[in-house]
């Protein structure tokens, strides 16, 4: 996989250790000179054939054998514009590019400091769908570094924009808010994560704004706005925003607003904002633990009191045995009446 930077243009030699240097440079050109473009951007009709030129320079200190070819482009997970590996077979716009005599690639040998103009054509199939088709024109040079062969590659972006009715579309597939377990229930670090997809047929950038609400729509935090790097048609991107510290309110509603932007040089339309919302649980774990512990303690106290009440109310229990025993002892010592002698009786 070859990952491209934001700008691929005419450059000096690559850094090298002591000894011969190896360096390549390339840029879009007209009439044998760089024309200031950083990429190829072609606006064409289905079935149309157009031509362009790439100026290639051997920026090293020795003769170099340069391999020039085209291949398909795609977006990496972190948003970089990338090309297929040299061993992979393209299936999209990379197959529309032809060099001398209709060849898929071309090879040239340049002396140190020499340059060459490489013309090529792009033939768009009649069945090509409207919208953006991305590829790259690659210049590759192989050199030896000890027992290892190093393949240095430099690529220039190629956008083939096919005319027709286009359907630009960005979609927010999911939005979630997350807080770490434990910690301060009134102030927890909070992040918003959103998954965005280009479900249309036009390459788009966007301005993204993330914010957070809780019960009854009350705002509790915002992550501000930032630019989203270009998404090619079919690409998916995961965005993460730091909201700051937010109370664990039990319920959070994250929201992401996207303002899509198409290439102004190719498309003159403005696109409406896209809004995505989600729901997340923000459990105040510390308060919940305290409440559970207090409930457990209260439950133990209530249970003990109930048991004591049951024992007091049960007949024959240890609590009523002593009065019954005392009654028996009193009855056992009750005095017996003595017969009285009548007055004047015998003594």
Buried (B, 14 or more C-beta within 10 A) or exposed (E): EBEBEEEBBBBEBBEBEEEEBBBBBBBBBEEEEBEEBBBBBBBBEBEBEBEBBBBBBBBBBEEBEBBBBBBBBBBEEEBBBBBBEBEEEBEBBBBBBBBEEEEEBBEBEBEBEBBBEBEBBBBBEEEBEBBBBBBBBBBBBBBEEEEEEEEBBBBBBBBBBBBEEBEBBBBBEBBBBBBEEEBEBEEBBBBBBBBBBBBBBBBBBBBBBBBBBBEEEEEBBBBEEEEBBBBBBEBBBEBEBEBBEBBBBEBBBBBBBBBBBBBEEBBEEEBEEBEBEBEBEBBBBBEEEEEEEEEEEEEEEEEEEEEEEEEEEEEEEEEEEEEEEEEEEEEEEEEEEEEEEEEEEEE
